[in-house]
């Protein structure tokens, strides 16, 4: 599956952005989807994941209550709504797809994901 992330940009602290990740090439609803981020000099870290149906979500503690992951399987797109942004949210954000098969728990591990988008830069100014 090919993934194309978009929606990044420059925003002031306290502001909002919505990231989108459009998928193509394979059956989107066969995949759990995740968002990760990477800051300069740091390892890529998990942000949020959503199950293939959209019925289950999972967040890293630092974004709970501020970020919302969602998906539209009819549009082959996963979203990350980011509110109350903080300077420490500054990073390149990547979407990723984890092939499910019959069933699979949501994973925060980069090694579980099979396909990755190219990343979109989010910069939060103080």
N, C-alpha and C positions, 0 to 999 in steps of 0.2 A: 504494500500500500504506500502511496506517496502522500506526504503531509506537507501542507503549506500554512505556516503560521503568519498572522498579521495582527495589527492593532496596537503595536507598541508605540512609544513616543515619550515626550517629556511632559511631566505633570508636576505640579506643586504638591508638597506634603498635604495630606488631607483630601486630595482629589481622587478621581476615579478613572479607570480605563477598562475597556473590555477587549480581551484578546480572543481571536478566532483561529481555528485550525481546521482547514478544509482537507478532507481525505478523498483520495481517488484510487482506482485500480483494483480494489478488492471489496468484499462485502463489509461495509463499515460496522454493521451491527454484530459482527463476529468478534469484535475487539473491545476489551476494556481500554479506556483512554486515560492518559495521565498528562499532567503539566509538571515540568521541572524548571529549575532556574540555576544559573551559574554566574557568580560574580568574579571579577578578576582575581586570580590567585587562590580561588576556592574551588572545591569540588562541586560537581553538579548535585543539587539537592532536590528532593521531592517536595512538591507543593500540594498537589491534589490529584485525585483519581476518581473516575466514575465508571460504573459497571456498564456492560454492553446495552442493557435496557434503560439505563439512567436511574434505576431504582435505588442504587446504593452509591454513596460518596464517601470519600476519605480525605482528610486534610492534615497537613502538618500543623502542630499546635500554634505556631507563630502566625498563621493566617486565619485560623478559625474565627468566625464571626465577622471577618472582613472580606474574604474571597468566597466566591460561589462558582463551582464548576457545574456545567450543564451540557447537554448535547441534544441535537436534533438529527435523528437518524434518517429522516426524509431528506435532509439537506447535506448529509454526510459531514457534519460539522460539530466540533466541540468548542465550548466557550469557557473563558475564565473571566468572570466579572470581579474586578478588584476595586474595592472601596477603602476609604480611610488609608490611603497609601502613605507609607513611611519611607524615609531615605534608605533604610536598610532593605527595602524591597527592590532597590535598583539592581538589575541583573539582565542577562539575556534569558528569555523564557522560551522553553522548548516544549512542544507537544510530542507525545509518543503513543504508540499503539502496542497493546499486548494481546496476542491472539488467544482466544478463550477456549475454543473447542466446545465441550459440553458445558463446563462451569469452571470458574477459577476465582479465587479471592483477589481483591484489589491489593496491589503491591506497591510499596514505596521504593523498591529496588530497581535501579537502572538496568541491571542485568536481566530483568524479567521482560523488558520491553523489546519488541522485535524491530520496530520502525520508528524513525525519528524525523521530525521536521527540522528546518534550517535555523530556527530561532528568530525571535523578535526582541529588540532592545527596549527595555523599560527603564527610564531614568526619572527618579523622584527627587526633586530639589527641596532643600529645607528652607 
